[in-house]
Amino acid sequence: MPPVDEPAATVTPYPDGPLLVRGDFQLFTVDGERIETGRSTVALCRCGLSAIKPFCDGTHRATRFKASSGRD
């Protein structure tokens, strides 16, 4: 069996928290402008209430954000 290539980046949804992106990735605004992250791991907001969107600032904990339980 041929070796499986490692993905360039992985995205891990944390329960009731952010999406953790690790690896070699680029992040862009909806207008196509690149967002500089300066790191190889970032937490992206899912609750929509972060003061530093698109990044997570932990607000989901204070607001008791609950993520969808499915893959929809």
PyMOL Python script that loads the backbone (N, CA, C, O; Angstrom):
from pymol import cmd

cmd.read_pdbstr("""\
ATOM      1  N   MET A   1       0.852  -1.172   0.000  1.00  0.00           N
ATOM      2  CA  MET A   1       0.000   0.000   0.000  1.00  0.00           C
ATOM      3  C   MET A   1       0.901   1.238   0.000  1.00  0.00           C
ATOM      4  O   MET A   1       1.853   1.307   0.778  1.00  0.00           O
ATOM      5  N   PRO A   2       0.604   2.238  -0.883  1.00  0.00           N
ATOM      6  CA  PRO A   2       1.440   3.442  -0.922  1.00  0.00           C
ATOM      7  C   PRO A   2       1.278   4.277   0.341  1.00  0.00           C
ATOM      8  O   PRO A   2       0.227   4.237   0.980  1.00  0.00           O
ATOM      9  N   PRO A   3       2.328   5.045   0.712  1.00  0.00           N
ATOM     10  CA  PRO A   3       2.226   5.876   1.922  1.00  0.00           C
ATOM     11  C   PRO A   3       1.164   6.963   1.757  1.00  0.00           C
ATOM     12  O   PRO A   3       0.950   7.484   0.663  1.00  0.00           O
ATOM     13  N   VAL A   4       0.520   7.285   2.844  1.00  0.00           N
ATOM     14  CA  VAL A   4      -0.499   8.332   2.836  1.00  0.00           C
ATOM     15  C   VAL A   4       0.191   9.666   3.107  1.00  0.00           C
ATOM     16  O   VAL A   4       0.923   9.805   4.087  1.00  0.00           O
ATOM     17  N   ASP A   5      -0.043  10.639   2.241  1.00  0.00           N
ATOM     18  CA  ASP A   5       0.539  11.964   2.439  1.00  0.00           C
ATOM     19  C   ASP A   5      -0.163  12.670   3.585  1.00  0.00           C
ATOM     20  O   ASP A   5      -1.379  12.575   3.750  1.00  0.00           O
ATOM     21  N   GLU A   6       0.631  13.379   4.371  1.00  0.00           N
ATOM     22  CA  GLU A   6       0.065  14.201   5.442  1.00  0.00           C
ATOM     23  C   GLU A   6      -0.622  15.402   4.807  1.00  0.00           C
ATOM     24  O   GLU A   6      -0.107  15.962   3.839  1.00  0.00           O
ATOM     25  N   PRO A   7      -1.776  15.808   5.333  1.00  0.00           N
ATOM     26  CA  PRO A   7      -2.430  17.004   4.787  1.00  0.00           C
ATOM     27  C   PRO A   7      -1.596  18.246   5.092  1.00  0.00           C
ATOM     28  O   PRO A   7      -0.868  18.289   6.083  1.00  0.00           O
ATOM     29  N   ALA A   8      -1.711  19.247   4.232  1.00  0.00           N
ATOM     30  CA  ALA A   8      -0.992  20.499   4.451  1.00  0.00           C
ATOM     31  C   ALA A   8      -1.514  21.203   5.693  1.00  0.00           C
ATOM     32  O   ALA A   8      -0.762  21.867   6.406  1.00  0.00           O
ATOM     33  N   ALA A   9      -2.817  21.048   5.945  1.00  0.00           N
ATOM     34  CA  ALA A   9      -3.433  21.672   7.120  1.00  0.00           C
ATOM     35  C   ALA A   9      -4.559  20.781   7.622  1.00  0.00           C
ATOM     36  O   ALA A   9      -5.152  20.012   6.866  1.00  0.00           O
ATOM     37  N   THR A  10      -4.838  20.901   8.910  1.00  0.00           N
ATOM     38  CA  THR A  10      -5.967  20.184   9.494  1.00  0.00           C
ATOM     39  C   THR A  10      -6.871  21.189  10.208  1.00  0.00           C
ATOM     40  O   THR A  10      -6.408  22.200  10.737  1.00  0.00           O
ATOM     41  N   VAL A  11      -8.158  20.888  10.209  1.00  0.00           N
ATOM     42  CA  VAL A  11      -9.142  21.723  10.902  1.00  0.00           C
ATOM     43  C   VAL A  11      -9.864  20.828  11.898  1.00  0.00           C
ATOM     44  O   VAL A  11     -10.453  19.813  11.526  1.00  0.00           O
ATOM     45  N   THR A  12      -9.812  21.216  13.176  1.00  0.00           N
ATOM     46  CA  THR A  12     -10.437  20.438  14.238  1.00  0.00           C
ATOM     47  C   THR A  12     -11.480  21.293  14.943  1.00  0.00           C
ATOM     48  O   THR A  12     -11.134  22.300  15.560  1.00  0.00           O
ATOM     49  N   PRO A  13     -12.770  20.905  14.862  1.00  0.00           N
ATOM     50  CA  PRO A  13     -13.788  21.645  15.598  1.00  0.00           C
ATOM     51  C   PRO A  13     -13.768  21.229  17.069  1.00  0.00           C
ATOM     52  O   PRO A  13     -13.928  20.052  17.392  1.00  0.00           O
ATOM     53  N   TYR A  14     -13.570  22.199  17.945  1.00  0.00           N
ATOM     54  CA  TYR A  14     -13.602  21.903  19.371  1.00  0.00           C
ATOM     55  C   TYR A  14     -15.038  21.987  19.866  1.00  0.00           C
ATOM     56  O   TYR A  14     -15.770  22.893  19.470  1.00  0.00           O
ATOM     57  N   PRO A  15     -15.454  21.062  20.723  1.00  0.00           N
ATOM     58  CA  PRO A  15     -16.837  21.053  21.202  1.00  0.00           C
ATOM     59  C   PRO A  15     -17.219  22.401  21.810  1.00  0.00           C
ATOM     60  O   PRO A  15     -16.577  22.881  22.745  1.00  0.00           O
ATOM     61  N   ASP A  16     -18.272  23.000  21.264  1.00  0.00           N
ATOM     62  CA  ASP A  16     -18.782  24.289  21.741  1.00  0.00           C
ATOM     63  C   ASP A  16     -17.701  25.360  21.785  1.00  0.00           C
ATOM     64  O   ASP A  16     -17.740  26.256  22.628  1.00  0.00           O
ATOM     65  N   GLY A  17     -16.746  25.265  20.884  1.00  0.00           N
ATOM     66  CA  GLY A  17     -15.645  26.218  20.834  1.00  0.00           C
ATOM     67  C   GLY A  17     -15.208  26.502  19.416  1.00  0.00           C
ATOM     68  O   GLY A  17     -15.985  26.325  18.478  1.00  0.00           O
ATOM     69  N   PRO A  18     -13.972  26.942  19.247  1.00  0.00           N
ATOM     70  CA  PRO A  18     -13.486  27.368  17.935  1.00  0.00           C
ATOM     71  C   PRO A  18     -13.125  26.207  17.017  1.00  0.00           C
ATOM     72  O   PRO A  18     -13.138  25.039  17.407  1.00  0.00           O
ATOM     73  N   LEU A  19     -12.802  26.578  15.781  1.00  0.00           N
ATOM     74  CA  LEU A  19     -12.180  25.657  14.842  1.00  0.00           C
ATOM     75  C   LEU A  19     -10.683  25.881  14.969  1.00  0.00           C
ATOM     76  O   LEU A  19     -10.209  27.004  14.800  1.00  0.00           O
ATOM     77  N   LEU A  20      -9.947  24.843  15.262  1.00  0.00           N
ATOM     78  CA  LEU A  20      -8.500  24.953  15.382  1.00  0.00           C
ATOM     79  C   LEU A  20      -7.880  24.535  14.055  1.00  0.00           C
ATOM     80  O   LEU A  20      -8.065  23.404  13.607  1.00  0.00           O
ATOM     81  N   VAL A  21      -7.145  25.446  13.428  1.00  0.00           N
ATOM     82  CA  VAL A  21      -6.492  25.192  12.144  1.00  0.00           C
ATOM     83  C   VAL A  21      -5.006  25.078  12.396  1.00  0.00           C
ATOM     84  O   VAL A  21      -4.386  25.978  12.963  1.00  0.00           O
ATOM     85  N   ARG A  22      -4.434  23.949  11.964  1.00  0.00           N
ATOM     86  CA  ARG A  22      -3.002  23.695  12.168  1.00  0.00           C
ATOM     87  C   ARG A  22      -2.356  23.339  10.839  1.00  0.00           C
ATOM     88  O   ARG A  22      -2.947  22.642  10.014  1.00  0.00           O
ATOM     89  N   GLY A  23      -1.138  23.824  10.642  1.00  0.00           N
ATOM     90  CA  GLY A  23      -0.391  23.424   9.462  1.00  0.00           C
ATOM     91  C   GLY A  23      -0.065  24.574   8.541  1.00  0.00           C
ATOM     92  O   GLY A  23       0.023  25.726   8.964  1.00  0.00           O
ATOM     93  N   ASP A  24       0.114  24.246   7.272  1.00  0.00           N
ATOM     94  CA  ASP A  24       0.471  25.217   6.249  1.00  0.00           C
ATOM     95  C   ASP A  24      -0.812  25.659   5.557  1.00  0.00           C
ATOM     96  O   ASP A  24      -1.358  24.925   4.733  1.00  0.00           O
ATOM     97  N   PHE A  25      -1.292  26.847   5.885  1.00  0.00           N
ATOM     98  CA  PHE A  25      -2.560  27.332   5.336  1.00  0.00           C
ATOM     99  C   PHE A  25      -2.475  28.830   5.087  1.00  0.00           C
ATOM    100  O   PHE A  25      -1.576  29.511   5.580  1.00  0.00           O
ATOM    101  N   GLN A  26      -3.427  29.323   4.314  1.00  0.00           N
ATOM    102  CA  GLN A  26      -3.595  30.761   4.099  1.00  0.00           C
ATOM    103  C   GLN A  26      -5.031  31.099   4.439  1.00  0.00           C
ATOM    104  O   GLN A  26      -5.938  30.301   4.201  1.00  0.00           O
ATOM    105  N   LEU A  27      -5.238  32.281   4.995  1.00  0.00           N
ATOM    106  CA  LEU A  27      -6.561  32.725   5.419  1.00  0.00           C
ATOM    107  C   LEU A  27      -6.888  34.010   4.662  1.00  0.00           C
ATOM    108  O   LEU A  27      -6.057  34.914   4.573  1.00  0.00           O
ATOM    109  N   PHE A  28      -8.115  34.085   4.111  1.00  0.00           N
ATOM    110  CA  PHE A  28      -8.519  35.222   3.303  1.00  0.00           C
ATOM    111  C   PHE A  28      -9.849  35.785   3.771  1.00  0.00           C
ATOM    112  O   PHE A  28     -10.677  35.070   4.335  1.00  0.00           O
ATOM    113  N   THR A  29     -10.047  37.094   3.528  1.00  0.00           N
ATOM    114  CA  THR A  29     -11.349  37.710   3.778  1.00  0.00           C
ATOM    115  C   THR A  29     -12.290  37.299   2.654  1.00  0.00           C
ATOM    116  O   THR A  29     -11.859  36.709   1.664  1.00  0.00           O
ATOM    117  N   VAL A  30     -13.557  37.607   2.805  1.00  0.00           N
ATOM    118  CA  VAL A  30     -14.541  37.315   1.770  1.00  0.00           C
ATOM    119  C   VAL A  30     -14.220  38.075   0.480  1.00  0.00           C
ATOM    120  O   VAL A  30     -14.631  37.659  -0.603  1.00  0.00           O
ATOM    121  N   ASP A  31     -13.487  39.185   0.591  1.00  0.00           N
ATOM    122  CA  ASP A  31     -13.093  39.977  -0.575  1.00  0.00           C
ATOM    123  C   ASP A  31     -11.786  39.504  -1.204  1.00  0.00           C
ATOM    124  O   ASP A  31     -11.305  40.108  -2.163  1.00  0.00           O
ATOM    125  N   GLY A  32     -11.214  38.436  -0.672  1.00  0.00           N
ATOM    126  CA  GLY A  32     -10.001  37.877  -1.237  1.00  0.00           C
ATOM    127  C   GLY A  32      -8.712  38.454  -0.694  1.00  0.00           C
ATOM    128  O   GLY A  32      -7.633  38.120  -1.184  1.00  0.00           O
ATOM    129  N   GLU A  33      -8.797  39.315   0.310  1.00  0.00           N
ATOM    130  CA  GLU A  33      -7.586  39.870   0.908  1.00  0.00           C
ATOM    131  C   GLU A  33      -7.012  38.876   1.912  1.00  0.00           C
ATOM    132  O   GLU A  33      -7.738  38.287   2.713  1.00  0.00           O
ATOM    133  N   ARG A  34      -5.712  38.705   1.851  1.00  0.00           N
ATOM    134  CA  ARG A  34      -5.063  37.751   2.750  1.00  0.00           C
ATOM    135  C   ARG A  34      -5.026  38.301   4.177  1.00  0.00           C
ATOM    136  O   ARG A  34      -4.745  39.479   4.395  1.00  0.00           O
ATOM    137  N   ILE A  35      -5.312  37.435   5.130  1.00  0.00           N
ATOM    138  CA  ILE A  35      -5.224  37.776   6.551  1.00  0.00           C
ATOM    139  C   ILE A  35      -3.941  37.152   7.071  1.00  0.00           C
ATOM    140  O   ILE A  35      -3.785  35.931   7.051  1.00  0.00           O
ATOM    141  N   GLU A  36      -3.032  37.980   7.530  1.00  0.00           N
ATOM    142  CA  GLU A  36      -1.765  37.483   8.072  1.00  0.00           C
ATOM    143  C   GLU A  36      -2.010  36.908   9.464  1.00  0.00           C
ATOM    144  O   GLU A  36      -2.587  37.574  10.323  1.00  0.00           O
ATOM    145  N   THR A  37      -1.578  35.690   9.679  1.00  0.00           N
ATOM    146  CA  THR A  37      -1.769  35.058  10.980  1.00  0.00           C
ATOM    147  C   THR A  37      -0.489  35.065  11.803  1.00  0.00           C
ATOM    148  O   THR A  37      -0.538  35.151  13.030  1.00  0.00           O
ATOM    149  N   GLY A  38       0.645  34.977  11.141  1.00  0.00           N
ATOM    150  CA  GLY A  38       1.916  34.978  11.846  1.00  0.00           C
ATOM    151  C   GLY A  38       2.192  33.717  12.635  1.00  0.00           C
ATOM    152  O   GLY A  38       3.114  33.680  13.450  1.00  0.00           O
ATOM    153  N   ARG A  39       1.404  32.685  12.400  1.00  0.00           N
ATOM    154  CA  ARG A  39       1.617  31.432  13.131  1.00  0.00           C
ATOM    155  C   ARG A  39       1.076  30.253  12.333  1.00  0.00           C
ATOM    156  O   ARG A  39       0.364  30.432  11.345  1.00  0.00           O
ATOM    157  N   SER A  40       1.418  29.060  12.766  1.00  0.00           N
ATOM    158  CA  SER A  40       0.974  27.859  12.051  1.00  0.00           C
ATOM    159  C   SER A  40      -0.241  27.211  12.695  1.00  0.00           C
ATOM    160  O   SER A  40      -0.747  26.211  12.187  1.00  0.00           O
ATOM    161  N   THR A  41      -0.722  27.767  13.812  1.00  0.00           N
ATOM    162  CA  THR A  41      -1.946  27.284  14.452  1.00  0.00           C
ATOM    163  C   THR A  41      -2.782  28.491  14.846  1.00  0.00           C
ATOM    164  O   THR A  41      -2.293  29.414  15.497  1.00  0.00           O
ATOM    165  N   VAL A  42      -4.065  28.474  14.438  1.00  0.00           N
ATOM    166  CA  VAL A  42      -4.989  29.545  14.822  1.00  0.00           C
ATOM    167  C   VAL A  42      -6.315  28.938  15.252  1.00  0.00           C
ATOM    168  O   VAL A  42      -6.677  27.838  14.833  1.00  0.00           O
ATOM    169  N   ALA A  43      -7.032  29.671  16.093  1.00  0.00           N
ATOM    170  CA  ALA A  43      -8.379  29.279  16.513  1.00  0.00           C
ATOM    171  C   ALA A  43      -9.355  30.250  15.864  1.00  0.00           C
ATOM    172  O   ALA A  43      -9.274  31.457  16.090  1.00  0.00           O
ATOM    173  N   LEU A  44     -10.270  29.735  15.063  1.00  0.00           N
ATOM    174  CA  LEU A  44     -11.252  30.559  14.372  1.00  0.00           C
ATOM    175  C   LEU A  44     -12.582  30.533  15.110  1.00  0.00           C
ATOM    176  O   LEU A  44     -13.057  29.478  15.530  1.00  0.00           O
ATOM    177  N   CYS A  45     -13.170  31.706  15.259  1.00  0.00           N
ATOM    178  CA  CYS A  45     -14.426  31.873  15.986  1.00  0.00           C
ATOM    179  C   CYS A  45     -15.577  31.149  15.284  1.00  0.00           C
ATOM    180  O   CYS A  45     -15.707  31.213  14.062  1.00  0.00           O
ATOM    181  N   ARG A  46     -16.403  30.466  16.063  1.00  0.00           N
ATOM    182  CA  ARG A  46     -17.632  29.866  15.540  1.00  0.00           C
ATOM    183  C   ARG A  46     -18.868  30.491  16.153  1.00  0.00           C
ATOM    184  O   ARG A  46     -19.962  30.358  15.605  1.00  0.00           O
ATOM    185  N   CYS A  47     -18.715  31.175  17.285  1.00  0.00           N
ATOM    186  CA  CYS A  47     -19.899  31.719  17.959  1.00  0.00           C
ATOM    187  C   CYS A  47     -20.354  33.040  17.346  1.00  0.00           C
ATOM    188  O   CYS A  47     -21.504  33.442  17.521  1.00  0.00           O
ATOM    189  N   GLY A  48     -19.454  33.719  16.624  1.00  0.00           N
ATOM    190  CA  GLY A  48     -19.798  34.975  15.983  1.00  0.00           C
ATOM    191  C   GLY A  48     -19.690  36.190  16.883  1.00  0.00           C
ATOM    192  O   GLY A  48     -20.027  37.296  16.458  1.00  0.00           O
ATOM    193  N   LEU A  49     -19.234  36.019  18.107  1.00  0.00           N
ATOM    194  CA  LEU A  49     -19.206  37.123  19.064  1.00  0.00           C
ATOM    195  C   LEU A  49     -17.804  37.611  19.427  1.00  0.00           C
ATOM    196  O   LEU A  49     -17.661  38.521  20.243  1.00  0.00           O
ATOM    197  N   SER A  50     -16.786  37.026  18.841  1.00  0.00           N
ATOM    198  CA  SER A  50     -15.413  37.419  19.146  1.00  0.00           C
ATOM    199  C   SER A  50     -15.154  38.872  18.758  1.00  0.00           C
ATOM    200  O   SER A  50     -15.655  39.341  17.736  1.00  0.00           O
ATOM    201  N   ALA A  51     -14.386  39.575  19.557  1.00  0.00           N
ATOM    202  CA  ALA A  51     -13.996  40.951  19.258  1.00  0.00           C
ATOM    203  C   ALA A  51     -12.830  40.998  18.279  1.00  0.00           C
ATOM    204  O   ALA A  51     -12.483  42.070  17.781  1.00  0.00           O
ATOM    205  N   ILE A  52     -12.215  39.838  17.994  1.00  0.00           N
ATOM    206  CA  ILE A  52     -11.065  39.802  17.085  1.00  0.00           C
ATOM    207  C   ILE A  52     -11.320  38.857  15.912  1.00  0.00           C
ATOM    208  O   ILE A  52     -10.411  38.164  15.453  1.00  0.00           O
ATOM    209  N   LYS A  53     -12.571  38.836  15.429  1.00  0.00           N
ATOM    210  CA  LYS A  53     -12.917  37.955  14.311  1.00  0.00           C
ATOM    211  C   LYS A  53     -11.957  38.161  13.156  1.00  0.00           C
ATOM    212  O   LYS A  53     -11.561  39.297  12.896  1.00  0.00           O
ATOM    213  N   PRO A  54     -11.574  37.122  12.461  1.00  0.00           N
ATOM    214  CA  PRO A  54     -12.146  35.790  12.484  1.00  0.00           C
ATOM    215  C   PRO A  54     -11.577  34.892  13.577  1.00  0.00           C
ATOM    216  O   PRO A  54     -11.917  33.711  13.651  1.00  0.00           O
ATOM    217  N   PHE A  55     -10.712  35.447  14.424  1.00  0.00           N
ATOM    218  CA  PHE A  55     -10.065  34.634  15.443  1.00  0.00           C
ATOM    219  C   PHE A  55     -10.913  34.549  16.709  1.00  0.00           C
ATOM    220  O   PHE A  55     -11.706  35.444  17.002  1.00  0.00           O
ATOM    221  N   CYS A  56     -10.737  33.480  17.440  1.00  0.00           N
ATOM    222  CA  CYS A  56     -11.453  33.258  18.692  1.00  0.00           C
ATOM    223  C   CYS A  56     -10.792  34.045  19.816  1.00  0.00           C
ATOM    224  O   CYS A  56      -9.566  34.081  19.921  1.00  0.00           O
ATOM    225  N   ASP A  57     -11.613  34.678  20.659  1.00  0.00           N
ATOM    226  CA  ASP A  57     -11.089  35.369  21.846  1.00  0.00           C
ATOM    227  C   ASP A  57     -11.627  34.770  23.139  1.00  0.00           C
ATOM    228  O   ASP A  57     -11.433  35.335  24.215  1.00  0.00           O
ATOM    229  N   GLY A  58     -12.306  33.624  23.037  1.00  0.00           N
ATOM    230  CA  GLY A  58     -12.821  32.946  24.222  1.00  0.00           C
ATOM    231  C   GLY A  58     -14.224  33.368  24.630  1.00  0.00           C
ATOM    232  O   GLY A  58     -14.753  32.857  25.618  1.00  0.00           O
ATOM    233  N   THR A  59     -14.839  34.293  23.890  1.00  0.00           N
ATOM    234  CA  THR A  59     -16.180  34.768  24.229  1.00  0.00           C
ATOM    235  C   THR A  59     -17.204  33.639  24.272  1.00  0.00           C
ATOM    236  O   THR A  59     -18.195  33.732  24.996  1.00  0.00           O
ATOM    237  N   HIS A  60     -16.980  32.583  23.512  1.00  0.00           N
ATOM    238  CA  HIS A  60     -17.935  31.463  23.488  1.00  0.00           C
ATOM    239  C   HIS A  60     -18.160  30.886  24.890  1.00  0.00           C
ATOM    240  O   HIS A  60     -19.249  30.401  25.197  1.00  0.00           O
ATOM    241  N   ARG A  61     -17.140  30.939  25.726  1.00  0.00           N
ATOM    242  CA  ARG A  61     -17.298  30.410  27.093  1.00  0.00           C
ATOM    243  C   ARG A  61     -18.254  31.270  27.905  1.00  0.00           C
ATOM    244  O   ARG A  61     -19.119  30.745  28.607  1.00  0.00           O
ATOM    245  N   ALA A  62     -18.102  32.596  27.814  1.00  0.00           N
ATOM    246  CA  ALA A  62     -18.944  33.510  28.593  1.00  0.00           C
ATOM    247  C   ALA A  62     -20.396  33.487  28.128  1.00  0.00           C
ATOM    248  O   ALA A  62     -21.316  33.718  28.913  1.00  0.00           O
ATOM    249  N   THR A  63     -20.589  33.206  26.838  1.00  0.00           N
ATOM    250  CA  THR A  63     -21.952  33.211  26.289  1.00  0.00           C
ATOM    251  C   THR A  63     -22.573  31.818  26.250  1.00  0.00           C
ATOM    252  O   THR A  63     -23.718  31.646  25.833  1.00  0.00           O
ATOM    253  N   ARG A  64     -21.802  30.831  26.691  1.00  0.00           N
ATOM    254  CA  ARG A  64     -22.261  29.432  26.696  1.00  0.00           C
ATOM    255  C   ARG A  64     -22.707  28.949  25.317  1.00  0.00           C
ATOM    256  O   ARG A  64     -23.729  28.279  25.170  1.00  0.00           O
ATOM    257  N   PHE A  65     -21.912  29.309  24.321  1.00  0.00           N
ATOM    258  CA  PHE A  65     -22.153  28.909  22.929  1.00  0.00           C
ATOM    259  C   PHE A  65     -22.263  27.389  22.839  1.00  0.00           C
ATOM    260  O   PHE A  65     -21.478  26.658  23.443  1.00  0.00           O
ATOM    261  N   LYS A  66     -23.238  26.935  22.085  1.00  0.00           N
ATOM    262  CA  LYS A  66     -23.402  25.508  21.813  1.00  0.00           C
ATOM    263  C   LYS A  66     -23.330  25.277  20.319  1.00  0.00           C
ATOM    264  O   LYS A  66     -24.141  25.811  19.563  1.00  0.00           O
ATOM    265  N   ALA A  67     -22.373  24.494  19.897  1.00  0.00           N
ATOM    266  CA  ALA A  67     -22.194  24.188  18.482  1.00  0.00           C
ATOM    267  C   ALA A  67     -23.183  23.118  18.043  1.00  0.00           C
ATOM    268  O   ALA A  67     -23.676  22.340  18.860  1.00  0.00           O
ATOM    269  N   SER A  68     -23.460  23.087  16.777  1.00  0.00           N
ATOM    270  CA  SER A  68     -24.308  22.049  16.212  1.00  0.00           C
ATOM    271  C   SER A  68     -23.688  20.688  16.511  1.00  0.00           C
ATOM    272  O   SER A  68     -22.466  20.541  16.503  1.00  0.00           O
ATOM    273  N   SER A  69     -24.517  19.718  16.770  1.00  0.00           N
ATOM    274  CA  SER A  69     -23.989  18.390  17.087  1.00  0.00           C
ATOM    275  C   SER A  69     -23.775  17.531  15.850  1.00  0.00           C
ATOM    276  O   SER A  69     -23.173  16.461  15.930  1.00  0.00           O
ATOM    277  N   GLY A  70     -24.269  17.999  14.705  1.00  0.00           N
ATOM    278  CA  GLY A  70     -24.131  17.226  13.475  1.00  0.00           C
ATOM    279  C   GLY A  70     -23.057  17.762  12.578  1.00  0.00           C
ATOM    280  O   GLY A  70     -22.341  18.698  12.935  1.00  0.00           O
ATOM    281  N   ARG A  71     -22.941  17.167  11.403  1.00  0.00           N
ATOM    282  CA  ARG A  71     -21.951  17.594  10.429  1.00  0.00           C
ATOM    283  C   ARG A  71     -22.605  18.423   9.329  1.00  0.00           C
ATOM    284  O   ARG A  71     -22.175  18.376   8.177  1.00  0.00           O
ATOM    285  N   ASP A  72     -23.622  19.168   9.672  1.00  0.00           N
ATOM    286  CA  ASP A  72     -24.351  19.936   8.657  1.00  0.00           C
ATOM    287  C   ASP A  72     -23.854  21.335   8.510  1.00  0.00           C
ATOM    288  O   ASP A  72     -24.377  22.092   7.692  1.00  0.00           O
TER     289      ASP A  72
END
""", "prot")
cmd.dss("prot")
cmd.show_as("cartoon", "prot")
cmd.util.cbc("prot")
cmd.orient("prot")
